[in-house]
């Protein structure tokens, strides 16, 4: 079969099937498609040429320093690492507060016994007037915070200050077995001990010296306060002259229990102005009464 005669068509035969406008649009679409492809190929080549080598990128990154945030350098002035920060007005105020209280009073003696039983003797400079203070009292504008052995902590405003007893030359401490002035043993429980007031006048005028002549601390029996124990009595002290020995526990003064700082003040006043005094002490587990006559 001769198929050519069925499919043999000439250009003139398509003129009726495809219009000229369709042909033009088809040719333009092909040209645009090819042009866009060429444009993107050219752009890709340009980007590849402009990209730096990996080694160059590493060198460039290392050359640019990393800047720390400002907060990272705040530790320098806070810790004064280079000793360039000057003292603030607050620091100067703290130093002034500490200096003021040290110039106003001296600490003469302490009894460490906590907030309830501890007390101290302070002396005003200039007047040399002494007073017995306890925790919570106000002295020279400062509040007594706590009383420890040989030191007192004060609070003035929001600043804390510690005042210590000035070092002085003290007499040697008596051995534990020694007590009164004339004998190595304690005085007899009956009768009275006569004491010349002129011999103890200086000690009575300086309450602080009484606290420094021996170590005094609160004594507790089964958790209950039961007087003040006297230890480390110094030679020639008022305690020795009164026949008190190391380990004695002073429980009563003139038949009144001694428990607080106010009771100690009453004891000193009785010795200053009274003609007689009675002390109840616990010695070796037994109570004894010591009677005194002041002349």
FILOKOL-229011 format. One record per residue (C-alpha): x, y, z; residue number from 1; residue in one letter. Coordinates in pm, 1 decimal. Example, Ala and Ser with C-alpha at 12.3 -4.5 7.8 and 13.67 -1.06 7.14 Angstrom:
+----------+----------+----------+------+------+
:        x :        y :        z : resi : resn :
+----------+----------+----------+------+------+
:   1230.0 :   -450.0 :    780.0 :    1 :    A :
:   1367.0 :   -106.0 :    714.0 :    2 :    S :
+----------+----------+----------+------+------+
This chain:
+----------+----------+----------+------+------+
:        x :        y :        z : resi : resn :
+----------+----------+----------+------+------+
:      0.0 :      0.0 :      0.0 :    1 :    X :
:    131.0 :    340.2 :    -86.8 :    2 :    X :
:     92.9 :    546.9 :    229.8 :    3 :    X :
:    262.0 :    848.8 :     87.1 :    4 :    X :
:    -34.3 :    947.1 :   -102.4 :    5 :    X :
:   -235.1 :    958.6 :    215.6 :    6 :    X :
:     19.1 :   1168.7 :    414.7 :    7 :    X :
:    170.6 :   1374.4 :    143.3 :    8 :    X :
:     83.7 :   1726.1 :    241.6 :    9 :    X :
:    228.3 :   2052.1 :    135.4 :   10 :    X :
:    275.6 :   2378.5 :    328.6 :   11 :    X :
:    -18.4 :   2516.4 :    157.8 :   12 :    X :
:   -229.2 :   2242.8 :    310.5 :   13 :    X :
:   -143.0 :   2373.6 :    675.1 :   14 :    X :
:   -231.4 :   2728.8 :    604.4 :   15 :    X :
:   -581.5 :   2653.4 :    677.0 :   16 :    X :
:   -506.6 :   2466.6 :    999.6 :   17 :    X :
:   -252.9 :   2700.1 :   1184.5 :   18 :    X :
:   -280.1 :   3072.5 :   1186.5 :   19 :    X :
:     17.4 :   3303.2 :   1150.9 :   20 :    X :
:    -37.5 :   3454.8 :   1495.0 :   21 :    X :
:     -5.3 :   3118.2 :   1663.7 :   22 :    X :
:    324.3 :   3053.4 :   1496.1 :   23 :    X :
:    465.7 :   3389.3 :   1609.0 :   24 :    X :
:    365.7 :   3334.3 :   1972.6 :   25 :    X :
:    521.0 :   2989.3 :   1971.9 :   26 :    X :
:    850.9 :   3120.2 :   1838.0 :   27 :    X :
:    858.4 :   3402.4 :   2100.2 :   28 :    X :
:    795.2 :   3156.6 :   2385.6 :   29 :    X :
:   1087.1 :   2942.6 :   2273.2 :   30 :    X :
:   1317.0 :   3246.5 :   2251.0 :   31 :    X :
:   1216.0 :   3372.4 :   2601.4 :   32 :    X :
:   1266.8 :   3029.0 :   2757.1 :   33 :    X :
:   1614.5 :   3001.0 :   2611.6 :   34 :    X :
:   1700.9 :   3356.6 :   2721.2 :   35 :    X :
:   1600.4 :   3293.8 :   3084.0 :   36 :    X :
:   1810.2 :   2979.5 :   3096.1 :   37 :    X :
:   2114.6 :   3163.5 :   2963.8 :   38 :    X :
:   2063.3 :   3443.4 :   3226.0 :   39 :    X :
:   2056.3 :   3204.6 :   3524.8 :   40 :    X :
:   2361.0 :   3016.9 :   3400.4 :   41 :    X :
:   2554.1 :   3342.4 :   3374.6 :   42 :    X :
:   2445.1 :   3451.1 :   3726.6 :   43 :    X :
:   2551.0 :   3116.9 :   3876.7 :   44 :    X :
:   2897.4 :   3146.6 :   3723.7 :   45 :    X :
:   2939.1 :   3496.4 :   3868.7 :   46 :    X :
:   2845.4 :   3380.7 :   4220.9 :   47 :    X :
:   3091.5 :   3092.0 :   4205.3 :   48 :    X :
:   3373.4 :   3327.4 :   4106.8 :   49 :    X :
:   3290.3 :   3573.1 :   4389.4 :   50 :    X :
:   3280.4 :   3308.4 :   4669.1 :   51 :    X :
:   3606.1 :   3316.3 :   4885.0 :   52 :    X :
:   3808.0 :   3004.7 :   4945.3 :   53 :    X :
:   3750.8 :   2819.8 :   5281.9 :   54 :    X :
:   4102.8 :   2903.0 :   5404.1 :   55 :    X :
:   4049.3 :   3270.3 :   5330.9 :   56 :    X :
:   3722.4 :   3261.9 :   5525.0 :   57 :    X :
:   3898.5 :   3109.1 :   5827.9 :   58 :    X :
:   4174.5 :   3370.3 :   5818.6 :   59 :    X :
:   3923.3 :   3650.4 :   5786.6 :   60 :    X :
:   3715.6 :   3514.9 :   6076.7 :   61 :    X :
:   4025.4 :   3484.2 :   6296.2 :   62 :    X :
:   4136.8 :   3834.7 :   6209.3 :   63 :    X :
:   3811.6 :   3987.4 :   6334.1 :   64 :    X :
:   3823.0 :   4001.7 :   6719.8 :   65 :    X :
:   3519.2 :   3883.2 :   6915.8 :   66 :    X :
:   3391.4 :   4164.4 :   7134.7 :   67 :    X :
:   3272.4 :   4068.1 :   7481.1 :   68 :    X :
:   2956.9 :   4230.6 :   7619.7 :   69 :    X :
:   3003.5 :   4522.7 :   7858.8 :   70 :    X :
:   2880.9 :   4314.1 :   8154.1 :   71 :    X :
:   3185.2 :   4087.0 :   8118.3 :   72 :    X :
:   3414.0 :   4371.7 :   8231.0 :   73 :    X :
:   3201.0 :   4477.3 :   8527.1 :   74 :    X :
:   3397.8 :   4250.6 :   8761.4 :   75 :    X :
:   3707.7 :   4472.3 :   8724.1 :   76 :    X :
:   3575.1 :   4777.3 :   8913.5 :   77 :    X :
:   3371.0 :   4561.4 :   9151.3 :   78 :    X :
:   3677.8 :   4367.0 :   9270.9 :   79 :    X :
:   3914.4 :   4659.1 :   9218.5 :   80 :    X :
:   4155.3 :   4425.7 :   9036.2 :   81 :    X :
:   4392.1 :   4704.7 :   8935.6 :   82 :    X :
:   4356.5 :   4904.1 :   9258.4 :   83 :    X :
:   4204.6 :   5196.6 :   9074.3 :   84 :    X :
:   3872.2 :   5224.9 :   9254.5 :   85 :    X :
:   3869.2 :   5489.5 :   9525.3 :   86 :    X :
:   3685.2 :   5448.3 :   9852.4 :   87 :    X :
:   3323.7 :   5556.2 :   9841.2 :   88 :    X :
:   3152.3 :   5791.0 :  10078.8 :   89 :    X :
:   2989.3 :   5486.7 :  10243.0 :   90 :    X :
:   3329.3 :   5338.6 :  10328.3 :   91 :    X :
:   3440.4 :   5666.6 :  10480.2 :   92 :    X :
:   3119.0 :   5681.6 :  10681.4 :   93 :    X :
:   3179.1 :   5331.6 :  10822.2 :   94 :    X :
:   3530.6 :   5428.7 :  10928.6 :   95 :    X :
:   3396.0 :   5746.7 :  11088.3 :   96 :    X :
:   3134.0 :   5550.4 :  11284.5 :   97 :    X :
:   3394.4 :   5307.8 :  11415.6 :   98 :    X :
:   3628.5 :   5589.0 :  11508.9 :   99 :    X :
:   3353.5 :   5788.0 :  11682.3 :  100 :    X :
:   3245.4 :   5509.8 :  11917.8 :  101 :    X :
:   3606.6 :   5421.1 :  11997.6 :  102 :    X :
:   3670.8 :   5784.6 :  12088.7 :  103 :    X :
:   3356.7 :   5805.5 :  12301.9 :  104 :    X :
:   3388.2 :   5504.5 :  12532.6 :  105 :    X :
:   3626.9 :   5239.2 :  12659.4 :  106 :    X :
:   3535.4 :   4880.3 :  12735.5 :  107 :    X :
:   3646.7 :   4790.0 :  13087.5 :  108 :    X :
:   3509.6 :   4441.6 :  13147.2 :  109 :    X :
:   3264.3 :   4180.5 :  13025.9 :  110 :    X :
:   3071.2 :   3877.1 :  13144.1 :  111 :    X :
:   2977.6 :   3656.3 :  12850.4 :  112 :    X :
:   2638.1 :   3503.3 :  12914.2 :  113 :    X :
:   2418.8 :   3555.9 :  12611.8 :  114 :    X :
:   2152.9 :   3822.6 :  12570.4 :  115 :    X :
:   1987.2 :   3750.2 :  12906.1 :  116 :    X :
:   2276.0 :   3702.5 :  13146.9 :  117 :    X :
:   2573.7 :   3872.9 :  12984.4 :  118 :    X :
:   2677.5 :   4226.5 :  13078.2 :  119 :    X :
:   2969.0 :   4464.3 :  13037.9 :  120 :    X :
:   3119.4 :   4773.5 :  13197.0 :  121 :    X :
:   3189.1 :   5073.8 :  12973.7 :  122 :    X :
:   3355.7 :   5401.5 :  13067.0 :  123 :    X :
:   3291.1 :   5740.8 :  12910.8 :  124 :    X :
:   3609.0 :   5910.4 :  12800.6 :  125 :    X :
:   3669.3 :   6246.2 :  12958.7 :  126 :    X :
:   3429.3 :   6200.0 :  13250.4 :  127 :    X :
:   3556.9 :   5847.5 :  13332.1 :  128 :    X :
:   3202.9 :   5765.8 :  13437.0 :  129 :    X :
:   3131.1 :   5394.8 :  13429.0 :  130 :    X :
:   2806.9 :   5212.2 :  13370.5 :  131 :    X :
:   2699.3 :   4853.3 :  13346.3 :  132 :    X :
:   2526.6 :   4764.6 :  13018.3 :  133 :    X :
:   2356.1 :   4459.7 :  12871.5 :  134 :    X :
:   2233.0 :   4350.4 :  12530.1 :  135 :    X :
:   1989.5 :   4602.5 :  12382.3 :  136 :    X :
:   2116.6 :   4904.3 :  12578.2 :  137 :    X :
:   2212.6 :   5224.9 :  12395.9 :  138 :    X :
:   2562.4 :   5359.0 :  12458.5 :  139 :    X :
:   2696.8 :   5674.0 :  12288.7 :  140 :    X :
:   2430.8 :   5642.4 :  12020.4 :  141 :    X :
:   2516.4 :   5277.1 :  11952.0 :  142 :    X :
:   2308.8 :   4971.1 :  12039.2 :  143 :    X :
:   2466.7 :   4678.2 :  12221.3 :  144 :    X :
:   2423.4 :   4378.1 :  11990.0 :  145 :    X :
:   2608.5 :   4105.2 :  12178.1 :  146 :    X :
:   2856.4 :   4064.4 :  12461.8 :  147 :    X :
:   3138.8 :   3814.5 :  12437.5 :  148 :    X :
:   3447.1 :   3753.6 :  12645.0 :  149 :    X :
:   3659.6 :   4070.4 :  12638.1 :  150 :    X :
:   3456.4 :   4227.5 :  12353.6 :  151 :    X :
:   3122.1 :   4393.1 :  12277.9 :  152 :    X :
:   2954.8 :   4428.1 :  11937.8 :  153 :    X :
:   2772.5 :   4758.0 :  11878.8 :  154 :    X :
:   2531.8 :   4868.7 :  11606.1 :  155 :    X :
:   2521.2 :   5232.6 :  11496.7 :  156 :    X :
:   2281.9 :   5294.5 :  11210.0 :  157 :    X :
:   2336.1 :   4997.1 :  10981.4 :  158 :    X :
:   2704.9 :   4952.5 :  11065.5 :  159 :    X :
:   2845.6 :   4702.4 :  11316.7 :  160 :    X :
:   3146.7 :   4778.0 :  11534.6 :  161 :    X :
:   3340.7 :   4558.3 :  11778.4 :  162 :    X :
:   3502.5 :   4718.4 :  12080.8 :  163 :    X :
:   3761.9 :   4518.3 :  12273.9 :  164 :    X :
:   3911.2 :   4554.8 :  12617.8 :  165 :    X :
:   4247.6 :   4727.8 :  12607.2 :  166 :    X :
:   4532.1 :   4502.5 :  12711.3 :  167 :    X :
:   4661.2 :   4582.5 :  13059.3 :  168 :    X :
:   4917.3 :   4423.9 :  13284.0 :  169 :    X :
:   4728.6 :   4203.5 :  13528.2 :  170 :    X :
:   4839.2 :   4025.2 :  13843.2 :  171 :    X :
:   4903.7 :   3650.8 :  13817.9 :  172 :    X :
:   4613.0 :   3411.4 :  13859.6 :  173 :    X :
:   4588.8 :   3225.8 :  14189.5 :  174 :    X :
:   4628.4 :   2848.3 :  14192.7 :  175 :    X :
:   4295.0 :   2666.0 :  14223.5 :  176 :    X :
:   4356.8 :   2576.6 :  14589.5 :  177 :    X :
:   4420.0 :   2930.1 :  14717.3 :  178 :    X :
:   4152.8 :   3166.3 :  14845.3 :  179 :    X :
:   4167.5 :   3428.3 :  15122.2 :  180 :    X :
:   4440.0 :   3668.2 :  15221.5 :  181 :    X :
:   4567.1 :   3514.9 :  15542.1 :  182 :    X :
:   4521.1 :   3144.6 :  15475.1 :  183 :    X :
:   4528.7 :   2898.8 :  15187.6 :  184 :    X :
:   4181.3 :   2766.7 :  15271.8 :  185 :    X :
:   3836.4 :   2925.7 :  15269.0 :  186 :    X :
:   3718.6 :   3138.5 :  15563.3 :  187 :    X :
:   3502.1 :   2970.5 :  15827.4 :  188 :    X :
:   3130.5 :   2965.9 :  15740.7 :  189 :    X :
:   3030.9 :   3123.4 :  16073.5 :  190 :    X :
:   3128.2 :   3474.5 :  16183.5 :  191 :    X :
:   3211.2 :   3776.4 :  15968.7 :  192 :    X :
:   3511.7 :   3881.7 :  15767.0 :  193 :    X :
:   3618.9 :   4236.1 :  15845.2 :  194 :    X :
:   3735.8 :   4432.1 :  15540.9 :  195 :    X :
:   3891.8 :   4775.8 :  15546.4 :  196 :    X :
:   3695.2 :   4986.7 :  15299.3 :  197 :    X :
:   4005.9 :   5184.5 :  15205.1 :  198 :    X :
:   4164.8 :   4864.4 :  15075.6 :  199 :    X :
:   3880.6 :   4792.0 :  14837.9 :  200 :    X :
:   3775.6 :   5147.8 :  14756.0 :  201 :    X :
:   3973.4 :   5159.7 :  14432.5 :  202 :    X :
:   3827.3 :   4829.3 :  14314.9 :  203 :    X :
:   3473.0 :   4942.8 :  14391.2 :  204 :    X :
:   3522.8 :   5264.3 :  14195.4 :  205 :    X :
:   3636.2 :   5070.0 :  13890.2 :  206 :    X :
:   3366.6 :   4814.5 :  13813.2 :  207 :    X :
:   3558.1 :   4705.8 :  13506.4 :  208 :    X :
:   3855.2 :   4602.6 :  13716.3 :  209 :    X :
:   3629.1 :   4372.2 :  13917.4 :  210 :    X :
:   3540.3 :   4188.5 :  13599.3 :  211 :    X :
:   3905.5 :   4171.4 :  13495.9 :  212 :    X :
:   4027.5 :   4044.1 :  13834.6 :  213 :    X :
:   3855.4 :   3711.3 :  13771.4 :  214 :    X :
:   3664.7 :   3523.4 :  13507.9 :  215 :    X :
:   3292.7 :   3536.9 :  13578.8 :  216 :    X :
:   3033.6 :   3343.6 :  13385.0 :  217 :    X :
:   2670.3 :   3238.4 :  13435.7 :  218 :    X :
:   2619.0 :   2903.8 :  13605.8 :  219 :    X :
:   2334.2 :   2672.8 :  13509.0 :  220 :    X :
:   2200.8 :   2380.0 :  13710.0 :  221 :    X :
:   1986.9 :   2138.5 :  13505.2 :  222 :    X :
:   1935.6 :   2412.7 :  13248.4 :  223 :    X :
:   1825.3 :   2670.5 :  13507.8 :  224 :    X :
:   2036.2 :   2975.8 :  13585.1 :  225 :    X :
:   2170.6 :   2942.8 :  13937.7 :  226 :    X :
:   2416.0 :   3226.4 :  13992.5 :  227 :    X :
:   2758.5 :   3327.0 :  13863.0 :  228 :    X :
:   3072.7 :   3112.7 :  13885.7 :  229 :    X :
:   3406.4 :   3275.9 :  13968.7 :  230 :    X :
:   3730.6 :   3135.0 :  13828.3 :  231 :    X :
:   4082.9 :   3249.9 :  13742.8 :  232 :    X :
:   4099.6 :   3478.9 :  14047.0 :  233 :    X :
:   4403.8 :   3706.3 :  14034.0 :  234 :    X :
:   4640.3 :   3755.2 :  14323.1 :  235 :    X :
:   4562.4 :   4063.1 :  14534.8 :  236 :    X :
:   4214.3 :   4101.8 :  14384.1 :  237 :    X :
:   3900.5 :   4194.1 :  14574.8 :  238 :    X :
:   3779.6 :   3836.2 :  14539.6 :  239 :    X :
:   4086.7 :   3707.5 :  14719.1 :  240 :    X :
:   4046.4 :   3965.5 :  14995.5 :  241 :    X :
:   3685.3 :   3856.1 :  15042.4 :  242 :    X :
:   3788.3 :   3491.5 :  15073.0 :  243 :    X :
:   3624.9 :   3379.3 :  14748.7 :  244 :    X :
:   3802.0 :   3085.2 :  14587.2 :  245 :    X :
:   3812.8 :   2951.0 :  14233.4 :  246 :    X :
:   3497.5 :   2755.8 :  14155.3 :  247 :    X :
:   3271.9 :   2943.4 :  14396.9 :  248 :    X :
:   2922.1 :   3008.8 :  14263.9 :  249 :    X :
:   2770.9 :   3333.5 :  14393.7 :  250 :    X :
:   2398.3 :   3264.0 :  14425.8 :  251 :    X :
:   2255.7 :   3526.0 :  14660.8 :  252 :    X :
:   2336.6 :   3875.5 :  14786.3 :  253 :    X :
:   2171.3 :   3970.3 :  15116.1 :  254 :    X :
:   1931.9 :   3674.0 :  15073.7 :  255 :    X :
:   1829.9 :   3786.9 :  14726.7 :  256 :    X :
:   1905.7 :   3569.3 :  14424.1 :  257 :    X :
:   2156.3 :   3717.2 :  14183.6 :  258 :    X :
:   2060.9 :   3637.6 :  13824.4 :  259 :    X :
:   2090.0 :   3945.2 :  13605.6 :  260 :    X :
:   2316.0 :   4240.7 :  13537.2 :  261 :    X :
:   2091.7 :   4456.5 :  13755.1 :  262 :    X :
:   2152.3 :   4220.7 :  14046.9 :  263 :    X :
:   2526.9 :   4262.6 :  13995.8 :  264 :    X :
:   2478.8 :   4639.2 :  14011.6 :  265 :    X :
:   2295.5 :   4592.4 :  14340.3 :  266 :    X :
:   2589.6 :   4391.4 :  14473.5 :  267 :    X :
:   2835.9 :   4668.6 :  14388.7 :  268 :    X :
:   2612.1 :   4936.5 :  14539.3 :  269 :    X :
:   2575.8 :   4734.4 :  14859.3 :  270 :    X :
:   2952.5 :   4705.6 :  14887.5 :  271 :    X :
:   2998.9 :   5078.7 :  14823.6 :  272 :    X :
:   2743.8 :   5219.8 :  15064.7 :  273 :    X :
:   2650.0 :   4939.8 :  15304.8 :  274 :    X :
:   2827.0 :   4853.6 :  15626.7 :  275 :    X :
:   2765.7 :   4481.9 :  15593.6 :  276 :    X :
:   2710.1 :   4224.2 :  15323.5 :  277 :    X :
:   2600.7 :   3863.7 :  15308.6 :  278 :    X :
:   2688.4 :   3632.7 :  15019.3 :  279 :    X :
:   2548.0 :   3285.6 :  14965.7 :  280 :    X :
:   2790.3 :   3077.7 :  14762.4 :  281 :    X :
:   2794.0 :   2720.4 :  14645.2 :  282 :    X :
:   3131.0 :   2565.0 :  14720.3 :  283 :    X :
:   3210.8 :   2202.1 :  14656.5 :  284 :    X :
:   2842.4 :   2124.5 :  14604.2 :  285 :    X :
:   2739.3 :   2276.7 :  14938.9 :  286 :    X :
:   2590.4 :   2616.6 :  15017.3 :  287 :    X :
:   2781.9 :   2845.8 :  15250.3 :  288 :    X :
:   2710.2 :   3195.2 :  15376.2 :  289 :    X :
:   2989.9 :   3452.4 :  15381.1 :  290 :    X :
:   2931.1 :   3758.4 :  15600.2 :  291 :    X :
:   3133.2 :   4079.1 :  15568.0 :  292 :    X :
:   3174.5 :   4392.9 :  15772.9 :  293 :    X :
:   3311.9 :   4705.4 :  15603.0 :  294 :    X :
:   3502.2 :   4956.8 :  15813.5 :  295 :    X :
+----------+----------+----------+------+------+
